[in-house]
Amino acid sequence: MSKIGIVINREYKERVTKKSFIISTILLPLLMIVLMAAPALLMTYSTSESKTIMVVDNSNVIAGNLQNTDEVTYVITNEPVDSLLADKSIDAVLIIDQDIVNKPSGLSLYTNEASSMNIESNIRSQVEATIEQERLKQYDIENLDKILEEVKANVSMQTYRNDKEDGNKASSSELSYIIGLLMDMLLYFFLMLYGQMVMTSIIEEKNNRVLEIMVSSIKPAQLMLGKIVGIGLVAVTQVLIWAVLISICSGVLLPALMPADVMNEVTAYSAGTIDITTATNDIDMLHIISVLSNVGYILTLFAYLLLFLVGGFLFYAALYAAIGSAVDNIQDAGQFQGIVLTPVIIGFVLSTSIVADPNSTLATVMSMIPFTSPMIMMSRIPFGIASWEIVVSLVILYASFFGMVWVSAKIYRVGIFMYGKKPTIKEIIRWVKYK
């Protein structure tokens, strides 16, 4: 095994065999799935306790139109308001002003315990509907409410890619937006976590004087490159495991959890044979399920994530390695970490706005600059951008890595022997100029 290979093997095995790595790699995707499914499960299986609301309708218009639900039972009463409010056994009292039709703000709800958003929404929606009906009657037009209902239009638009071979398949900018942001967050997480891991490892070995022994048998540049590649392989391993777990969930669990009629229409939708006008399920929902259950699409996204993760990590890890070699402790590294963190944060923040128009000039330019290209490009890829843009961005990113390694290696070879003083930026620049 070569000297660099020995360093890579040591860095990789030291981290990938830790219990923390195994636990986080397996449990984090499961935790994400649980968190995504929890709201739907809670809404499906949770039942709210039924409440009885005493209604005092001074307008004699609203109360008669209030419909009881599983959560709310409305009881119309003529009892004095004071006595109702004094009775703490009553769940709530709804008081409706006399001129509620003209002044919709004249609605008051008194509760003897914490109120519920569902109950408040139920009351508002029913009162609003009744007020609208009463106002329509004032126009004295026969069947006006029916006419207004008939002229309402719920427009549903399908978007197709005309510049793609599979242009007959619909696309969704909203779904692409969400997927882009999720992939961007994953990339941001990996760059920060594993980049700082490189820096921390170098600082610890520098303080233990281990580096001085190691550089007696291996060149500093080889040692630095071995550390970067070894830790980078740990990140790659974690992404690959996540890709497998998520693909299993996508291809097996998701179809199993969906009703048979929904999956039948999803299959027809994916094949382009569904009749949109006769579909029993929402077309947008069918599109989302067809995308999320497409294992090939999921694996393609992870393949792009790996390409930009490796390129971005190598680029930024070289900077982190230079910082780690130049300082003696984590506190001193804070001054220089800002230089590395700033472009990463800028790229992450810009990606949240660039996805609104992934083909803009700003998006194209920022996805070619190596400091921001990993985040920006991962946000744009789910929208189906041109392949040549991805290729050019990757070429620039990997080429920039070699330039960054050359600069960082010059800092590294000097910094690992410097102790007791935090260097200034001018001194670090002078280290780069040393031959």
C-alpha positions in Angstrom: 0.0 0.0 0.0 1.3 3.5 -0.9 1.9 6.1 1.8 -1.2 8.1 0.8 -3.1 4.8 0.8 -2.1 4.1 4.4 -3.3 7.5 5.6 -6.5 7.1 3.7 -7.1 3.7 5.2 -6.4 4.9 8.7 -8.7 8.0 8.4 -11.5 6.0 6.9 -11.5 3.0 9.3 -11.1 5.2 12.3 -14.3 7.0 11.6 -16.5 4.5 9.8 -16.2 1.9 12.5 -17.4 4.3 15.3 -20.8 3.6 16.8 -21.8 7.2 16.4 -21.3 6.9 12.6 -23.3 3.7 12.4 -26.1 5.0 14.5 -26.4 8.3 12.8 -26.2 6.7 9.3 -29.0 4.3 10.0 -31.2 6.2 12.4 -31.2 9.6 10.7 -33.0 8.6 7.5 -35.5 6.6 9.6 -36.0 9.6 11.9 -36.6 11.8 8.8 -39.2 9.4 7.5 -40.9 9.3 10.9 -41.0 13.1 11.1 -42.5 13.4 7.6 -45.1 10.7 8.3 -45.9 11.8 11.9 -48.2 14.8 11.0 -50.3 12.7 8.6 -50.6 9.8 11.1 -51.6 12.2 13.9 -54.2 13.8 11.7 -55.5 10.4 10.6 -55.7 8.7 14.0 -56.0 11.5 16.5 -59.5 12.4 17.7 -60.4 15.6 19.3 -62.7 15.8 22.3 -66.1 17.0 21.4 -67.0 20.5 22.8 -70.4 22.0 23.5 -70.7 25.7 22.6 -73.6 27.8 23.9 -74.7 30.3 21.2 -76.2 33.7 22.0 -77.4 35.1 18.7 -78.5 38.7 19.0 -78.9 38.9 15.2 -81.3 35.9 14.9 -79.5 35.1 11.6 -76.5 33.0 12.3 -77.3 30.5 14.9 -79.9 28.6 12.9 -77.3 27.9 10.2 -74.6 26.5 12.4 -74.0 22.8 11.7 -72.8 20.4 14.4 -69.6 18.4 13.7 -67.7 15.6 15.5 -65.7 18.3 17.3 -68.4 20.9 18.0 -72.0 20.8 19.2 -73.8 24.2 19.0 -76.6 24.8 21.5 -78.8 27.9 20.9 -79.8 29.6 24.2 -81.6 32.7 25.4 -80.0 32.6 28.9 -78.4 35.8 30.2 -74.8 36.2 29.1 -73.6 36.9 32.6 -74.9 33.6 33.9 -73.5 31.7 31.0 -70.0 33.2 31.6 -70.2 32.5 35.3 -71.0 28.8 34.7 -67.5 27.2 34.5 -68.9 23.8 33.5 -69.7 25.2 30.0 -67.0 24.6 27.4 -67.5 27.9 25.6 -69.9 30.7 24.9 -70.3 32.2 21.4 -71.9 35.7 21.4 -73.0 37.1 18.1 -73.7 40.8 17.7 -77.0 42.1 16.4 -75.4 43.8 13.3 -73.1 40.9 12.5 -74.1 40.9 8.8 -72.8 44.5 8.3 -70.1 44.3 10.9 -68.4 40.9 10.7 -66.1 41.7 13.6 -69.0 41.4 16.1 -68.2 37.8 17.1 -66.9 36.8 20.5 -65.9 33.4 21.9 -65.4 32.9 25.6 -63.8 29.6 26.6 -63.1 28.0 30.0 -59.9 26.3 28.8 -57.4 26.7 26.0 -59.1 27.2 22.7 -58.7 25.0 19.6 -57.6 26.2 16.2 -60.0 23.7 14.6 -63.0 25.0 16.6 -62.2 28.6 15.8 -61.8 27.8 12.1 -65.1 25.9 12.1 -66.9 28.8 13.7 -65.4 31.4 11.4 -66.1 29.4 8.2 -69.7 28.8 9.1 -70.4 32.4 10.2 -68.7 33.7 7.0 -70.8 31.4 4.8 -74.0 32.6 6.5 -73.1 36.3 6.2 -72.3 35.9 2.5 -75.7 34.2 1.9 -77.5 37.1 3.8 -75.6 39.7 1.8 -76.5 38.0 -1.5 -80.2 38.1 -0.6 -79.9 41.9 -0.4 -79.4 42.0 -4.2 -82.8 40.4 -4.7 -81.6 38.3 -7.6 -83.2 34.9 -7.9 -80.8 32.0 -7.4 -77.9 34.4 -7.2 -75.9 32.0 -5.0 -76.4 29.2 -7.5 -75.3 31.4 -10.3 -72.1 32.4 -8.5 -71.4 28.8 -7.7 -71.7 27.8 -11.3 -69.4 30.5 -12.6 -66.6 29.6 -10.2 -63.6 28.0 -12.0 -60.9 25.9 -10.4 -58.1 25.9 -13.0 -55.7 23.0 -13.0 -52.6 23.4 -15.3 -50.2 20.6 -16.3 -46.7 21.6 -17.3 -44.8 19.6 -19.9 -41.1 19.7 -21.0 -41.2 20.3 -24.7 -37.4 20.3 -25.0 -37.0 16.8 -23.5 -37.4 13.4 -25.1 -39.9 12.5 -22.3 -41.7 15.8 -22.8 -45.1 14.1 -22.7 -44.5 13.7 -18.9 -45.7 16.5 -16.6 -43.4 18.4 -14.3 -44.0 20.3 -11.1 -42.0 23.4 -10.2 -43.2 23.1 -6.6 -42.0 19.6 -6.2 -38.7 20.4 -7.9 -38.4 23.4 -5.5 -38.8 21.2 -2.4 -36.5 18.4 -3.7 -33.8 21.0 -4.6 -33.9 22.5 -1.2 -33.7 19.1 0.5 -30.7 18.1 -1.6 -29.1 21.5 -0.9 -29.5 21.1 2.8 -27.9 17.6 2.7 -25.0 19.0 0.8 -24.6 21.9 3.1 -24.7 19.5 6.1 -22.0 17.2 4.6 -19.7 20.1 3.6 -19.8 21.6 7.1 -19.6 18.4 9.1 -16.9 16.6 7.2 -14.9 19.7 6.3 -14.6 20.7 10.0 -13.7 17.1 10.8 -10.6 17.5 8.6 -9.6 20.6 10.4 -10.3 19.2 13.9 -8.3 16.1 13.1 -5.2 18.1 12.0 -5.4 20.4 15.1 -5.5 17.4 17.5 -2.6 15.6 15.8 -0.6 18.9 15.7 -1.1 19.4 19.4 -0.1 15.8 20.2 3.0 16.3 18.0 1.9 13.3 16.0 2.3 15.2 12.7 6.0 15.8 13.4 6.6 12.0 13.5 4.4 11.3 10.5 6.1 13.9 8.2 9.4 12.2 8.8 8.2 9.3 6.5 5.7 11.0 4.3 5.5 14.4 2.5 3.2 17.0 4.1 1.2 17.3 0.9 0.7 13.6 0.7 -0.4 13.5 4.4 -2.9 16.3 3.8 -4.3 14.7 0.7 -4.6 11.3 2.4 -6.6 12.9 5.3 -8.9 14.7 2.9 -9.6 11.6 0.8 -10.0 9.3 3.8 -12.6 11.5 5.5 -14.2 12.2 2.1 -14.8 8.5 1.7 -16.6 8.4 5.0 -19.0 11.0 3.7 -19.4 9.0 0.4 -20.1 5.8 2.4 -22.8 7.6 4.4 -24.5 9.0 1.3 -24.5 5.6 -0.4 -26.1 4.0 2.6 -28.7 6.7 2.7 -29.3 6.3 -1.1 -30.0 2.6 -0.6 -32.3 3.1 2.4 -34.3 5.9 0.8 -34.6 3.9 -2.5 -36.0 1.0 -0.6 -38.5 3.3 1.1 -39.3 4.9 -2.2 -39.7 1.7 -4.3 -41.2 -0.7 -1.6 -42.7 1.1 1.4 -44.4 4.0 -0.4 -46.3 1.9 -2.9 -47.3 -0.5 -0.1 -48.7 2.3 2.1 -50.7 3.8 -0.8 -54.3 2.5 -1.5 -54.5 0.2 -4.6 -56.7 2.6 -6.6 -54.2 5.4 -6.1 -51.2 3.3 -7.2 -53.2 2.1 -10.2 -53.7 5.7 -11.3 -50.1 6.5 -10.5 -48.9 3.7 -12.8 -51.2 5.0 -15.5 -50.0 8.5 -15.0 -46.4 7.5 -15.2 -47.1 5.6 -18.4 -48.9 8.6 -19.8 -52.1 6.6 -20.4 -54.4 8.3 -17.8 -57.4 10.4 -18.7 -57.0 13.5 -16.6 -60.7 14.4 -16.9 -61.8 11.0 -15.4 -59.1 10.6 -12.8 -60.6 10.0 -9.3 -57.5 11.4 -7.5 -55.8 14.8 -7.7 -53.4 15.0 -10.6 -50.8 16.9 -8.6 -50.9 14.2 -5.9 -50.4 11.5 -8.6 -47.4 13.4 -10.0 -45.8 13.7 -6.6 -46.3 10.0 -5.8 -45.0 9.0 -9.2 -41.8 11.0 -8.7 -41.2 9.9 -5.1 -41.8 6.2 -6.0 -39.5 6.4 -9.0 -36.3 4.6 -7.7 -34.4 5.5 -10.9 -35.0 9.2 -10.4 -34.1 9.0 -6.7 -30.8 7.2 -7.5 -30.0 9.8 -10.2 -30.4 12.6 -7.7 -28.1 10.8 -5.3 -25.6 10.3 -8.1 -25.5 14.0 -8.7 -25.3 14.6 -5.0 -22.2 12.4 -4.8 -20.5 14.2 -7.7 -21.0 17.6 -6.2 -20.4 16.4 -2.6 -17.0 14.9 -3.6 -16.0 18.0 -5.6 -17.3 20.5 -3.0 -15.8 18.5 -0.1 -12.4 18.2 -1.7 -12.4 21.9 -2.5 -13.4 23.1 0.9 -11.6 20.4 2.9 -8.3 21.6 1.4 -9.1 25.0 2.9 -10.1 23.5 6.2 -6.8 21.5 6.2 -4.8 24.7 5.7 -6.7 26.4 8.6 -6.1 23.4 10.9 -2.4 23.4 10.2 -2.0 27.1 10.8 -3.6 27.2 14.3 -3.1 25.4 17.6 -6.7 25.1 18.8 -10.3 25.3 17.7 -10.8 28.8 19.2 -8.0 30.3 17.1 -9.5 28.6 14.0 -12.7 30.7 14.3 -11.0 33.8 12.7 -10.2 31.8 9.6 -13.3 29.7 9.5 -15.3 32.7 8.5 -13.4 32.8 5.2 -14.6 29.3 4.4 -18.1 29.5 5.8 -19.0 32.8 4.1 -19.2 31.4 0.5 -20.9 28.2 1.7 -23.6 30.2 3.5 -23.9 32.6 0.6 -24.4 29.7 -1.8 -27.0 28.1 0.5 -29.0 31.3 1.0 -28.9 32.2 -2.7 -30.1 28.7 -3.6 -33.4 29.3 -1.7 -34.1 32.3 -4.0 -32.5 31.1 -7.2 -34.8 28.0 -7.4 -37.7 30.5 -8.0 -36.1 30.9 -11.5 -33.5 28.2 -12.0 -32.7 29.4 -15.6 -31.8 33.0 -14.7 -28.4 34.5 -15.5 -27.6 34.8 -11.8 -28.4 31.1 -11.3 -26.2 30.0 -14.2 -23.2 32.2 -13.2 -23.3 31.2 -9.5 -23.5 27.5 -10.5 -20.2 27.8 -12.3 -18.3 29.5 -9.5 -16.6 26.7 -7.5 -17.2 28.4 -4.1 -21.0 28.3 -4.6 -21.6 25.8 -7.4 -22.2 22.7 -5.3 -25.2 24.3 -3.5 -26.6 26.3 -6.4 -26.3 23.4 -8.9 -28.0 20.9 -6.5 -30.9 23.3 -6.2 -31.2 23.6 -10.0 -30.8 19.9 -11.0 -34.3 18.7 -10.0 -35.8 21.3 -12.5 -34.1 19.4 -15.4 -31.5 21.9 -16.5 -29.3 21.3 -19.5 -26.7 18.5 -19.1 -23.9 20.7 -20.5 -24.3 23.1 -17.6 -23.8 20.3 -15.1 -20.8 18.9 -16.9 -19.1 22.4 -17.1 -19.8 23.1 -13.5 -18.3 19.8 -12.4 -15.2 20.3 -14.6 -14.6 23.8 -13.1 -15.2 22.5 -9.6 -12.7 19.6 -9.8 -10.1 21.7 -11.6 -10.4 24.3 -8.9 -9.8 21.5 -6.3 -6.3 20.8 -7.7 -5.5 24.6 -7.6 -6.8 24.8 -4.0 -4.8 21.7 -3.0 -1.6 23.3 -4.4 -2.2 26.5 -2.3 -3.3 24.6 0.8 -0.3 22.2 0.6 2.1 25.2 0.8 0.3 26.5 3.9 0.1 23.0 5.4 3.8 22.2 5.1 4.7 25.3 7.1 1.8 25.5 9.4 2.2 22.1 11.0 5.5 23.1 12.5 4.2 26.5 13.9 3.3 26.6 17.6 2.4 29.2 20.1 1.3 31.9 17.8 -1.8 32.5 15.7 -0.6 33.6 12.3 -2.0 36.6 10.5 -3.4 36.5 7.0 -0.3 38.3 5.7 1.9 35.6 7.2 -0.2 32.8 5.6 0.0 34.5 2.2 3.8 34.6 2.7 3.8 30.9 3.4 2.1 30.3 0.0 5.0 32.2 -1.7 7.7 30.0 -0.2 9.4 27.7 -2.6 
